[in-house]
């Protein structure tokens, strides 16, 4: 009997020992870099447990303005102090003298510190180059003057650039063949997401020292500087954003104010975005759960566009010779034939109808075009780059169909084939209602296309990818958008119509007659079908280009979800044009 008990206990003991050994093998040899379902890197955790460090640069790539200045961070020259200085004699007086502060203040900042830190954090003391040289010449262990990367608390063009975060599941799904730490930052939205593989860190730059259980130096007081092995990293993405114009745009959008909407300013010559603002801003504490939707870039999201779409109808009418100058349209009626008591304009010509944005004219023309070909409106929307996507896309490096803006939505004219055959739906579509949608980015590109006599190009938000030493990895060259475009003659006539909107004494853009640049453009007020109380919400638009004779800029401003009698964007558009003019006068 006792032998049986011994055998049982021995079996249990051996089983437990086997499980323990198996667990040790898993921990020490098998799952060292991906332990448990949370993907814990045991090697990193072990190193962190017996060392203290201050990260100088997290190693992720950066976004730059077109000038080369950083967008999302700033490099600050700081004094880094290590806590073991509290346990040793060091020349604090010499360091304090270089900084121009008291020795007492410097020593007091170290009191009770358990981790290395930059003096003055969270508002670090900024060193001059001379101060950095003098401090490092002292060669005091635990005292370093370095350039440290600080992320900005408020980022310009935040939805365009996007956000990053730690997501071990998404990381392993996105990069199954790469050995990356579970806490590696990855791009979640915007350009951070689109360019993520270029931006992945090759390692952090940091100052490290090893400690024992109570935080004392383990191997003397030598601090090791660690940086990525590849001198070409981190990578920089040079955007097309102009720092000054972006700042101006952000300020104007908030001044007017735009709660939901924004603007896009495009350089017509290079077809590049100079400024892009989307509101509401991102809720940094809950970006994806915020009901306000600040994480979404409204400038690349499809919107109901209203009368701006009459530009497309006009292009089709011109090419099919439905724009007879002597023909008059009854603009005292709505598109359903009922009297229009709010907009009783009487009988208007095609040109006058465009300037005053007569709905009945363009509902009528849309139905006539449908009889010629039910696909005409869609065809011309595509010719004018309205149905997108319009952002730069192509084969680069080892990427096929790389898109600078992965989250850009497409526009549309009709949702179903049946709608194309229904006169009522076609008439509504002719004035930019029913299912007509386009992104503000596509609309501003339509204006640029018209200004360039029908030349249709992809919109760039980045011009180049650079190595750390500023040499080029690859360039994003200007590229045509695929597909047909409008004839130069059609573009010329559209240019005159868009200018008529401004110079006509009854035009919807007459407010822009006194601007320093001559403007051409089209307004839009779109019913959204969404109500707040008993009042319907509208989208307010103005899109155009300037100067008229020698176009350099295309601009769209939009205010989304406002009441019909408020929230106009004309003041915002006008102020942006004025600011661009002043900007160009500066030496």
Protein Blocks (a to p, Z undefined) as FASTA:
>chain_A
ZZmmmmmmmmmmmmmmmmmmmmmmmmmmmmmmogcjkopafklmmmmmmcccddfbgoia
cdddfkopafkbccdddddddfklmmpccdfklmmmmnopafklmmmmmgopabdcdehi
abdcdddfklmmmmmmnopghiacdddddddfbdghklmnopcdddfklmmmmmmmbccd
fklccdfbhjllmmmmmmpcfbdcdddddddfkopafeljadcddddfblkbccddddfb
dfklmmmmmmmmmmmpcfbgcdddddfklopafbdcddddddfklmmlpmnlmmpcfklc
ccdekjmlmmmmmmmmmmnopacfkbccdfkbcfkopacfklcgbjadfklmmmnopakl
mmmmmmmmmmmomklmmmmmmmnomnopfbdcddehjbghiafblmbccddfbfbfklmm
pmklmmmmmnopajbccdfklmmmmmmmmmnnopacdddfbfbdcdfkopafbdcddddd
edddddfklmmmmmmmmmmmmmpmkbcklmmmmpmbdcddddddddehiaehjaccdddd
ddddddfklcfbdcddddehiafkgoiaklmmmmmmmmmmmmmmpZZ
